[in-house]
Amino acid sequence: MGFVKKIIKIKIKIKIKIKIIYNILVLYKMYTITPYTYKKAKQLGVVVKPSTNKTKKIDVVKKGKRIASVGAYGMNDFPTYIRKKGLTYAKTRRRLYKMRHERDRHVKWSRGWLADKLLW
């Protein structure tokens, strides 16, 4: 019976290690900037790059200088919702995002404004 308990403990430890490795891989997976965001960036006259801040999706660069990191990593945005759930659902999420961020999305060149223009 002692042998079986040891095997069970080893299996539990292996499962825990696998879960930790999985969480690390998911956490450090880079956000893929969508064509929608590149198009919006071009309209604004800025360049977007994957963020150097691990909690953000993109860095916004203007005239060679990073002006902001926007988009909470792990949260979806308009093009992601379109890809995952369809246009109708994405439009609903965009409407709710704009309502929720009404206070911080109108100051031009602020992080909220940039996120609104580039991701939504």
Secondary structure as UniProt FT lines:
FT   HELIX           2..27
FT   HELIX           35..44
FT   STRAND          47..50
FT   TURN            54..55
FT   STRAND          56..62
FT   TURN            63..64
FT   STRAND          65..72
FT   TURN            73..74
FT   HELIX           78..85
FT   HELIX           87..100
FT   TURN            101..104
FT   TURN            108..109
FT   HELIX           111..119
//
